[in-house]
Amino acid sequence: MNSMPKIIGDFMELAFSSKICKVKVTDIKMLGETVKMIQFKGHFPHINFKIGQAIIIRIDDTNYRNYTPSKWNSEDGTFEVIFHIHKNGPGSQFVENLKIKDQITVGMPRGFEVFKKEEKYQFFYGDETCISVFKSLKDEIDSNENNYLGILELDPVAMQVPDKLGFSIDVVPKSANKAEFAIDILNKLDSKIWDLWQHGYFYLMGNAKSIQAFRKALKEKGVPNKKIYTQAYWAEGKIGL
């Protein structure tokens, strides 16, 4: 859902008030020129958040955008989202202009849990749009003393963001040929490392065409479909995917 008439949006807020919350901005940190981490506070003690679930934010009278929290605490009434500010649409402009004490309307988390806690070896692949969900996955994996690898394709202005968040992953620049540099790293993994990770679980998120290319490379290396999770957050020429 990207947009709807204002009268319908107003009605939805009234009719489904238990699933919609007003929250305030309590903290903002710029992790890079195009990556902004924001903490929000509200009241939602009944929410049983699962990693990978998305919230929906009303960015103006008629437009809505989905975002995945990097941290959630129903007891404290706080959550955190790491946003990519790409400056190409109303959602990005809305996030760029948010300030401390601003109040926004948020639809509570929905969707199934992405995290496969039973997997000992886990692998992330994506771009700036995936940093928020990858942060929540990384923190959970670290708390369980399991293992992860990952590759993020980032613009030059975002290259330092993973280090600031404590990620232990490879970072490569984006290329005209989708996933080219990431696939190169995948194919150059030490054979002893790949012997372990080929049986792990792979999270591929972000650009639709990049996901397709990286998934093809995994399949060629013998990774079965059941071990690959994909979630496209955006695609060229499509709004709000």
Secondary structure, DSSP 8 states (H G I E B T S, - for coil): --B--HHHHHHHHHHTGGGEEEEEEEEEEEEETTEEEEEEE---TT----TT-EEEEE-SSSBEEEE--SEEETTTTEEEEEEE--SSSHHHHHHHH--TT-EEEEEEEES-----TT-SEEEEEE-GGGHHHHHHHHHHHHHTT-EEEEEEEE-GGGTTHHHHTT--SEEEE--SSTTHHHHHHHHTS-HHHHHHHTTSEEEEEEEHHHHHHHHHHHHHTT--GGGEEEEEEE-TT-S--
